[in-house]
Amino acid sequence: MGVVVPEIESSKVKKSLVDRGYGLLGTTSAIDEAASSYEDLVEAIIESAEIETTMKKLLDEIESTKRRVNALEFKVIPELTEARDFIKMRLDEMEREELFRLKKIKARNT
């Protein structure tokens, strides 16, 4: 068993000032800071999406494992215990019958 967790690989989000798509002369540094903050936020969102997906997959696997454990604990193990007890009782009964037969044969021969 194992859980396959996703790894989200994004293309480069951070861009240089030249690659941002606006002119440097007609804008203020506030726009550069906002764009940089936005790029950082996008990277954080991508990372948190990966973590969230991993957590969901782990939770699903834990739930599945809990169902299996419950099935073992409340169905399979009691059925096996009951079968074991029945077999033991039947073997004891067969042993008593065999002893009784041997006593009968011994009493008949003497």
Distance bins in CASP14 RR format, pairs under 12 A and 6 or more apart:
PFRMAT RR
TARGET T0000
AUTHOR 0000-0000-0000
RMODE 2
METHOD distances of the structure
MODEL  1
1 61 1 0 0 1 0 0 0 0 0 0 0
1 62 0 0 0 0 0 1 0 0 0 0 0
1 64 0 0 0 0 1 0 0 0 0 0 0
1 65 0 0 0 0 1 0 0 0 0 0 0
1 68 0 0 0 0 1 0 0 0 0 0 0
2 57 0 0 0 0 1 0 0 0 0 0 0
2 58 0 0 0 0 1 0 0 0 0 0 0
2 60 0 0 0 0 0 1 0 0 0 0 0
2 61 1 0 0 1 0 0 0 0 0 0 0
2 62 0 0 0 0 0 1 0 0 0 0 0
2 64 0 0 0 0 0 1 0 0 0 0 0
2 65 0 0 0 0 0 1 0 0 0 0 0
3 53 0 0 0 0 0 1 0 0 0 0 0
3 54 0 0 0 0 1 0 0 0 0 0 0
3 55 0 0 0 0 0 1 0 0 0 0 0
3 56 0 0 0 0 0 1 0 0 0 0 0
3 57 1 0 1 0 0 0 0 0 0 0 0
3 58 1 0 1 0 0 0 0 0 0 0 0
3 59 0 0 0 0 1 0 0 0 0 0 0
3 60 0 0 0 0 1 0 0 0 0 0 0
3 61 1 0 1 0 0 0 0 0 0 0 0
3 62 0 0 0 0 1 0 0 0 0 0 0
3 63 0 0 0 0 0 1 0 0 0 0 0
3 64 0 0 0 0 1 0 0 0 0 0 0
3 65 0 0 0 0 0 1 0 0 0 0 0
4 53 0 0 0 0 0 1 0 0 0 0 0
4 54 0 0 0 0 1 0 0 0 0 0 0
4 57 1 0 0 1 0 0 0 0 0 0 0
4 58 0 0 0 0 0 1 0 0 0 0 0
4 60 0 0 0 0 0 1 0 0 0 0 0
4 61 0 0 0 0 1 0 0 0 0 0 0
5 50 0 0 0 0 1 0 0 0 0 0 0
5 51 0 0 0 0 1 0 0 0 0 0 0
5 52 0 0 0 0 0 1 0 0 0 0 0
5 53 1 0 0 1 0 0 0 0 0 0 0
5 54 1 0 1 0 0 0 0 0 0 0 0
5 55 0 0 0 0 1 0 0 0 0 0 0
5 56 0 0 0 0 1 0 0 0 0 0 0
5 57 1 0 1 0 0 0 0 0 0 0 0
5 58 1 0 0 1 0 0 0 0 0 0 0
5 59 0 0 0 0 0 1 0 0 0 0 0
5 60 0 0 0 0 0 1 0 0 0 0 0
5 61 0 0 0 0 0 1 0 0 0 0 0
6 46 0 0 0 0 0 1 0 0 0 0 0
6 49 0 0 0 0 1 0 0 0 0 0 0
6 50 1 0 0 1 0 0 0 0 0 0 0
6 51 0 0 0 0 0 1 0 0 0 0 0
6 52 0 0 0 0 0 1 0 0 0 0 0
6 53 1 0 1 0 0 0 0 0 0 0 0
6 54 1 0 0 1 0 0 0 0 0 0 0
6 55 0 0 0 0 0 1 0 0 0 0 0
6 56 0 0 0 0 0 1 0 0 0 0 0
6 57 1 0 0 1 0 0 0 0 0 0 0
6 58 0 0 0 0 0 1 0 0 0 0 0
7 46 0 0 0 0 0 1 0 0 0 0 0
7 47 0 0 0 0 0 1 0 0 0 0 0
7 49 0 0 0 0 0 1 0 0 0 0 0
7 50 1 0 0 1 0 0 0 0 0 0 0
7 51 0 0 0 0 0 1 0 0 0 0 0
7 53 0 0 0 0 1 0 0 0 0 0 0
7 54 0 0 0 0 1 0 0 0 0 0 0
8 42 0 0 0 0 0 1 0 0 0 0 0
8 43 0 0 0 0 0 1 0 0 0 0 0
8 45 0 0 0 0 0 1 0 0 0 0 0
8 46 1 0 1 0 0 0 0 0 0 0 0
8 47 0 0 0 0 1 0 0 0 0 0 0
8 48 0 0 0 0 0 1 0 0 0 0 0
8 49 1 0 0 1 0 0 0 0 0 0 0
8 50 1 0 1 0 0 0 0 0 0 0 0
8 51 0 0 0 0 1 0 0 0 0 0 0
8 52 0 0 0 0 0 1 0 0 0 0 0
8 53 1 0 0 1 0 0 0 0 0 0 0
8 54 0 0 0 0 1 0 0 0 0 0 0
9 46 0 0 0 0 1 0 0 0 0 0 0
9 47 0 0 0 0 0 1 0 0 0 0 0
9 49 0 0 0 0 0 1 0 0 0 0 0
9 50 0 0 0 0 1 0 0 0 0 0 0
10 39 0 0 0 0 0 1 0 0 0 0 0
10 42 0 0 0 0 1 0 0 0 0 0 0
10 43 1 0 0 1 0 0 0 0 0 0 0
10 44 0 0 0 0 0 1 0 0 0 0 0
10 45 0 0 0 0 1 0 0 0 0 0 0
10 46 1 0 1 0 0 0 0 0 0 0 0
10 47 0 0 0 0 1 0 0 0 0 0 0
10 49 0 0 0 0 1 0 0 0 0 0 0
10 50 0 0 0 0 1 0 0 0 0 0 0
11 39 0 0 0 0 0 1 0 0 0 0 0
11 42 0 0 0 0 0 1 0 0 0 0 0
11 43 0 0 0 0 0 1 0 0 0 0 0
11 46 0 0 0 0 0 1 0 0 0 0 0
12 19 0 0 0 0 1 0 0 0 0 0 0
12 39 0 0 0 0 1 0 0 0 0 0 0
12 42 0 0 0 0 0 1 0 0 0 0 0
12 43 0 0 0 0 1 0 0 0 0 0 0
12 46 0 0 0 0 0 1 0 0 0 0 0
13 19 0 0 0 0 0 1 0 0 0 0 0
13 20 0 0 0 0 0 1 0 0 0 0 0
13 35 0 0 0 0 0 1 0 0 0 0 0
13 36 0 0 0 0 0 1 0 0 0 0 0
13 37 0 0 0 0 0 1 0 0 0 0 0
13 38 0 0 0 0 1 0 0 0 0 0 0
13 39 1 0 1 0 0 0 0 0 0 0 0
13 40 0 0 0 0 1 0 0 0 0 0 0
13 41 0 0 0 0 1 0 0 0 0 0 0
13 42 1 0 1 0 0 0 0 0 0 0 0
13 43 1 0 1 0 0 0 0 0 0 0 0
13 44 0 0 0 0 1 0 0 0 0 0 0
13 45 0 0 0 0 1 0 0 0 0 0 0
13 46 1 0 0 1 0 0 0 0 0 0 0
13 47 0 0 0 0 0 1 0 0 0 0 0
14 20 0 0 0 0 0 1 0 0 0 0 0
14 35 0 0 0 0 1 0 0 0 0 0 0
14 36 1 0 0 1 0 0 0 0 0 0 0
14 37 0 0 0 0 0 1 0 0 0 0 0
14 38 0 0 0 0 0 1 0 0 0 0 0
14 39 1 0 1 0 0 0 0 0 0 0 0
14 40 0 0 0 0 1 0 0 0 0 0 0
14 41 0 0 0 0 0 1 0 0 0 0 0
14 42 0 0 0 0 1 0 0 0 0 0 0
14 43 1 0 0 1 0 0 0 0 0 0 0
14 46 0 0 0 0 0 1 0 0 0 0 0
15 21 0 0 0 0 1 0 0 0 0 0 0
15 22 0 0 0 0 0 1 0 0 0 0 0
15 32 0 0 0 0 0 1 0 0 0 0 0
15 35 1 0 0 1 0 0 0 0 0 0 0
15 36 0 0 0 0 1 0 0 0 0 0 0
15 38 0 0 0 0 0 1 0 0 0 0 0
15 39 1 0 0 1 0 0 0 0 0 0 0
15 40 0 0 0 0 0 1 0 0 0 0 0
15 42 0 0 0 0 0 1 0 0 0 0 0
15 43 0 0 0 0 0 1 0 0 0 0 0
16 24 0 0 0 0 0 1 0 0 0 0 0
16 32 0 0 0 0 0 1 0 0 0 0 0
16 35 0 0 0 0 0 1 0 0 0 0 0
16 36 0 0 0 0 0 1 0 0 0 0 0
16 39 0 0 0 0 0 1 0 0 0 0 0
17 23 0 0 0 0 1 0 0 0 0 0 0
17 24 1 0 0 1 0 0 0 0 0 0 0
17 25 0 0 0 0 0 1 0 0 0 0 0
17 27 0 0 0 0 1 0 0 0 0 0 0
17 29 0 0 0 0 0 1 0 0 0 0 0
17 31 0 0 0 0 0 1 0 0 0 0 0
17 32 1 0 0 1 0 0 0 0 0 0 0
17 33 0 0 0 0 0 1 0 0 0 0 0
17 35 0 0 0 0 1 0 0 0 0 0 0
17 36 0 0 0 0 1 0 0 0 0 0 0
17 39 0 0 0 0 0 1 0 0 0 0 0
18 24 1 0 0 1 0 0 0 0 0 0 0
18 32 0 0 0 0 0 1 0 0 0 0 0
19 35 0 0 0 0 0 1 0 0 0 0 0
19 39 0 0 0 0 0 1 0 0 0 0 0
20 27 0 0 0 0 1 0 0 0 0 0 0
20 31 0 0 0 0 1 0 0 0 0 0 0
20 32 1 0 0 1 0 0 0 0 0 0 0
20 33 0 0 0 0 0 1 0 0 0 0 0
20 34 0 0 0 0 0 1 0 0 0 0 0
20 35 1 0 1 0 0 0 0 0 0 0 0
20 36 0 0 0 0 1 0 0 0 0 0 0
20 38 0 0 0 0 0 1 0 0 0 0 0
20 39 0 0 0 0 1 0 0 0 0 0 0
21 27 0 0 0 0 0 1 0 0 0 0 0
21 31 0 0 0 0 0 1 0 0 0 0 0
21 32 0 0 0 0 0 1 0 0 0 0 0
21 35 0 0 0 0 1 0 0 0 0 0 0
22 28 0 0 0 0 0 1 0 0 0 0 0
22 31 1 0 0 1 0 0 0 0 0 0 0
22 32 0 0 0 0 1 0 0 0 0 0 0
22 34 0 0 0 0 0 1 0 0 0 0 0
22 35 0 0 0 0 1 0 0 0 0 0 0
23 31 0 0 0 0 1 0 0 0 0 0 0
23 32 0 0 0 0 0 1 0 0 0 0 0
23 35 0 0 0 0 0 1 0 0 0 0 0
24 31 0 0 0 0 1 0 0 0 0 0 0
24 32 0 0 0 0 1 0 0 0 0 0 0
24 35 0 0 0 0 0 1 0 0 0 0 0
25 31 0 0 0 0 0 1 0 0 0 0 0
26 32 0 0 0 0 0 1 0 0 0 0 0
27 33 0 0 0 0 0 1 0 0 0 0 0
27 34 0 0 0 0 0 1 0 0 0 0 0
27 35 0 0 0 0 1 0 0 0 0 0 0
28 34 0 0 0 0 1 0 0 0 0 0 0
28 35 0 0 0 0 0 1 0 0 0 0 0
29 35 0 0 0 0 0 1 0 0 0 0 0
29 36 0 0 0 0 0 1 0 0 0 0 0
30 36 0 0 0 0 0 1 0 0 0 0 0
30 37 0 0 0 0 0 1 0 0 0 0 0
31 37 0 0 0 0 0 1 0 0 0 0 0
31 38 0 0 0 0 0 1 0 0 0 0 0
32 38 0 0 0 0 0 1 0 0 0 0 0
32 39 0 0 0 0 0 1 0 0 0 0 0
33 39 0 0 0 0 0 1 0 0 0 0 0
33 40 0 0 0 0 0 1 0 0 0 0 0
34 40 0 0 0 0 0 1 0 0 0 0 0
34 41 0 0 0 0 0 1 0 0 0 0 0
35 41 0 0 0 0 0 1 0 0 0 0 0
35 42 0 0 0 0 0 1 0 0 0 0 0
36 42 0 0 0 0 0 1 0 0 0 0 0
36 43 0 0 0 0 0 1 0 0 0 0 0
37 43 0 0 0 0 0 1 0 0 0 0 0
37 44 0 0 0 0 0 1 0 0 0 0 0
38 44 0 0 0 0 0 1 0 0 0 0 0
38 45 0 0 0 0 0 1 0 0 0 0 0
39 45 0 0 0 0 0 1 0 0 0 0 0
39 46 0 0 0 0 0 1 0 0 0 0 0
40 46 0 0 0 0 0 1 0 0 0 0 0
40 47 0 0 0 0 0 1 0 0 0 0 0
41 47 0 0 0 0 0 1 0 0 0 0 0
41 48 0 0 0 0 0 1 0 0 0 0 0
42 48 0 0 0 0 0 1 0 0 0 0 0
42 49 0 0 0 0 0 1 0 0 0 0 0
43 49 0 0 0 0 0 1 0 0 0 0 0
43 50 0 0 0 0 0 1 0 0 0 0 0
44 50 0 0 0 0 0 1 0 0 0 0 0
44 51 0 0 0 0 0 1 0 0 0 0 0
45 51 0 0 0 0 0 1 0 0 0 0 0
45 52 0 0 0 0 0 1 0 0 0 0 0
46 52 0 0 0 0 0 1 0 0 0 0 0
46 53 0 0 0 0 0 1 0 0 0 0 0
47 53 0 0 0 0 0 1 0 0 0 0 0
47 54 0 0 0 0 0 1 0 0 0 0 0
48 54 0 0 0 0 0 1 0 0 0 0 0
48 55 0 0 0 0 0 1 0 0 0 0 0
49 55 0 0 0 0 0 1 0 0 0 0 0
49 56 0 0 0 0 0 1 0 0 0 0 0
50 56 0 0 0 0 0 1 0 0 0 0 0
50 57 0 0 0 0 0 1 0 0 0 0 0
51 57 0 0 0 0 0 1 0 0 0 0 0
51 58 0 0 0 0 0 1 0 0 0 0 0
52 58 0 0 0 0 0 1 0 0 0 0 0
52 59 0 0 0 0 0 1 0 0 0 0 0
53 59 0 0 0 0 0 1 0 0 0 0 0
53 60 0 0 0 0 0 1 0 0 0 0 0
54 60 0 0 0 0 0 1 0 0 0 0 0
54 61 0 0 0 0 0 1 0 0 0 0 0
55 61 0 0 0 0 0 1 0 0 0 0 0
55 62 0 0 0 0 0 1 0 0 0 0 0
56 62 0 0 0 0 0 1 0 0 0 0 0
56 63 0 0 0 0 0 1 0 0 0 0 0
57 63 0 0 0 0 0 1 0 0 0 0 0
57 64 0 0 0 0 0 1 0 0 0 0 0
58 64 0 0 0 0 0 1 0 0 0 0 0
58 65 0 0 0 0 0 1 0 0 0 0 0
59 65 0 0 0 0 0 1 0 0 0 0 0
59 66 0 0 0 0 0 1 0 0 0 0 0
60 66 0 0 0 0 0 1 0 0 0 0 0
60 67 0 0 0 0 0 1 0 0 0 0 0
61 67 0 0 0 0 0 1 0 0 0 0 0
61 68 0 0 0 0 0 1 0 0 0 0 0
62 68 0 0 0 0 0 1 0 0 0 0 0
62 69 0 0 0 0 0 1 0 0 0 0 0
63 69 0 0 0 0 0 1 0 0 0 0 0
63 70 0 0 0 0 0 1 0 0 0 0 0
64 70 0 0 0 0 0 1 0 0 0 0 0
64 71 0 0 0 0 0 1 0 0 0 0 0
65 71 0 0 0 0 0 1 0 0 0 0 0
65 72 0 0 0 0 0 1 0 0 0 0 0
66 72 0 0 0 0 0 1 0 0 0 0 0
66 73 0 0 0 0 0 1 0 0 0 0 0
66 74 0 0 0 0 0 1 0 0 0 0 0
67 73 0 0 0 0 0 1 0 0 0 0 0
67 74 0 0 0 0 0 1 0 0 0 0 0
67 75 0 0 0 0 0 1 0 0 0 0 0
68 74 0 0 0 0 0 1 0 0 0 0 0
68 75 0 0 0 0 0 1 0 0 0 0 0
68 76 0 0 0 0 1 0 0 0 0 0 0
69 75 0 0 0 0 0 1 0 0 0 0 0
69 76 0 0 0 0 0 1 0 0 0 0 0
69 77 0 0 0 0 0 1 0 0 0 0 0
70 76 0 0 0 0 0 1 0 0 0 0 0
70 77 0 0 0 0 0 1 0 0 0 0 0
70 78 0 0 0 0 0 1 0 0 0 0 0
71 77 0 0 0 0 1 0 0 0 0 0 0
71 78 0 0 0 0 0 1 0 0 0 0 0
71 79 0 0 0 0 0 1 0 0 0 0 0
72 78 0 0 0 0 1 0 0 0 0 0 0
72 79 0 0 0 0 0 1 0 0 0 0 0
72 80 0 0 0 0 1 0 0 0 0 0 0
72 81 0 0 0 0 0 1 0 0 0 0 0
73 79 0 0 0 0 0 1 0 0 0 0 0
73 80 0 0 0 0 0 1 0 0 0 0 0
73 81 0 0 0 0 0 1 0 0 0 0 0
74 81 0 0 0 0 0 1 0 0 0 0 0
75 81 0 0 0 0 0 1 0 0 0 0 0
75 82 0 0 0 0 0 1 0 0 0 0 0
76 82 0 0 0 0 0 1 0 0 0 0 0
76 83 0 0 0 0 0 1 0 0 0 0 0
77 83 0 0 0 0 0 1 0 0 0 0 0
77 84 0 0 0 0 0 1 0 0 0 0 0
78 84 0 0 0 0 0 1 0 0 0 0 0
78 85 0 0 0 0 0 1 0 0 0 0 0
79 85 0 0 0 0 0 1 0 0 0 0 0
79 86 0 0 0 0 0 1 0 0 0 0 0
80 86 0 0 0 0 0 1 0 0 0 0 0
80 87 0 0 0 0 0 1 0 0 0 0 0
81 87 0 0 0 0 0 1 0 0 0 0 0
81 88 0 0 0 0 0 1 0 0 0 0 0
82 88 0 0 0 0 0 1 0 0 0 0 0
82 89 0 0 0 0 0 1 0 0 0 0 0
83 89 0 0 0 0 0 1 0 0 0 0 0
83 90 0 0 0 0 0 1 0 0 0 0 0
84 90 0 0 0 0 0 1 0 0 0 0 0
84 91 0 0 0 0 0 1 0 0 0 0 0
85 91 0 0 0 0 0 1 0 0 0 0 0
85 92 0 0 0 0 0 1 0 0 0 0 0
86 92 0 0 0 0 0 1 0 0 0 0 0
86 93 0 0 0 0 0 1 0 0 0 0 0
87 93 0 0 0 0 0 1 0 0 0 0 0
87 94 0 0 0 0 0 1 0 0 0 0 0
88 94 0 0 0 0 0 1 0 0 0 0 0
88 95 0 0 0 0 0 1 0 0 0 0 0
89 95 0 0 0 0 0 1 0 0 0 0 0
89 96 0 0 0 0 0 1 0 0 0 0 0
90 96 0 0 0 0 0 1 0 0 0 0 0
90 97 0 0 0 0 0 1 0 0 0 0 0
91 97 0 0 0 0 0 1 0 0 0 0 0
91 98 0 0 0 0 0 1 0 0 0 0 0
92 98 0 0 0 0 0 1 0 0 0 0 0
92 99 0 0 0 0 0 1 0 0 0 0 0
93 99 0 0 0 0 0 1 0 0 0 0 0
93 100 0 0 0 0 0 1 0 0 0 0 0
94 100 0 0 0 0 0 1 0 0 0 0 0
94 101 0 0 0 0 0 1 0 0 0 0 0
95 101 0 0 0 0 0 1 0 0 0 0 0
95 102 0 0 0 0 0 1 0 0 0 0 0
96 102 0 0 0 0 0 1 0 0 0 0 0
96 103 0 0 0 0 0 1 0 0 0 0 0
97 103 0 0 0 0 0 1 0 0 0 0 0
97 104 0 0 0 0 0 1 0 0 0 0 0
98 104 0 0 0 0 0 1 0 0 0 0 0
98 105 0 0 0 0 0 1 0 0 0 0 0
99 105 0 0 0 0 0 1 0 0 0 0 0
99 106 0 0 0 0 0 1 0 0 0 0 0
100 106 0 0 0 0 0 1 0 0 0 0 0
100 107 0 0 0 0 0 1 0 0 0 0 0
101 107 0 0 0 0 0 1 0 0 0 0 0
101 108 0 0 0 0 0 1 0 0 0 0 0
102 108 0 0 0 0 0 1 0 0 0 0 0
102 109 0 0 0 0 0 1 0 0 0 0 0
103 109 0 0 0 0 0 1 0 0 0 0 0
103 110 0 0 0 0 0 1 0 0 0 0 0
104 110 0 0 0 0 0 1 0 0 0 0 0
END
